[in-house]
């Protein structure tokens, strides 16, 4: 996993390299959110059942997490929507 995340608002992605599926997430604190997501995935408690299923099937090693945009809080929804369109 990539450890270069900011404590500020931004958009990050969780990429399954085995299936090329991508989950786009926005957060007011990217570092904290990524840490929480990885912990939940590792514990089988993630809120997206499809991603959790892939994590359980393929394991952590096939996933990549990276921050793609750092932006001010008011623009989070815009960039998250833009990246999922």
N, C-alpha and C positions, 0 to 999 in steps of 0.2 A: 504494500500500500504506500501511496505517496504521503509524505509527512509535511508537505509544504502548503499548509492551509492558513488562511488569515483568521483573526478574531473579529473580523468585520463582516458586513453583509456581502452576500454574493450568491452565485449559482454554482453548483457542483454536480458531477455526474458519477454514477456507479455503473461501470461497464462490465458486462459478462463477456469476456473474450472468447469463450467457447461457443456462444450463441449469437454474439453481436447485438444483444439486447442492451438498451441503455435506459437508466432511470435518471430523470432530471429532477434535482431538488434545489429549492431556494432556502436561504437561512439568513437571519440577522447576525449569526456568529457561525461561520462555516466550520471552523476547527471543532467547536463543541458539537455541532450537528454530525459531523463525520465520525467523531469518536463515539457518539451515542449510537449512530447507525451500525457501525462495525460491532459494537458491543451487543446490540440487540440481535444482529444477524448471527453472531457467534453463539448466543444463548437461545436461538430459535424463537425470538420474540419480535421479529420485525413486522411492521404494519402492512407490508405488501406481500401477500401470500405467494405470488409468482416468483418474486425475487428471493424470498426465503426458501422456496422449493429448489430453485437453481443453486443457491448457496449450499443447501444441504446435499444436493446431488453432486455438484462439481467441486466444492470446497473453495476456501478463501483464495487459493493461489491463482484461480482463473479470473479473478475480479481485479479491476483497477478503479481507483477513486481519484478524481482530479477536479480541482477548482477550475472552472472555465471563464468565470467573470467575477470581478470584484466591482460592486456598484453601490450607490447610496440606497438606503432602505426604501425610499419611495419608488425606486425603479425595479425592485425585486420581482414583483408580479409580472411586469412587462417582459423582463428577460427570461423568466421561467416559461411564460407563455410562448415567447418567440422561439425558444429552443425546442419546444414540444410540438410546434405547429408543423 
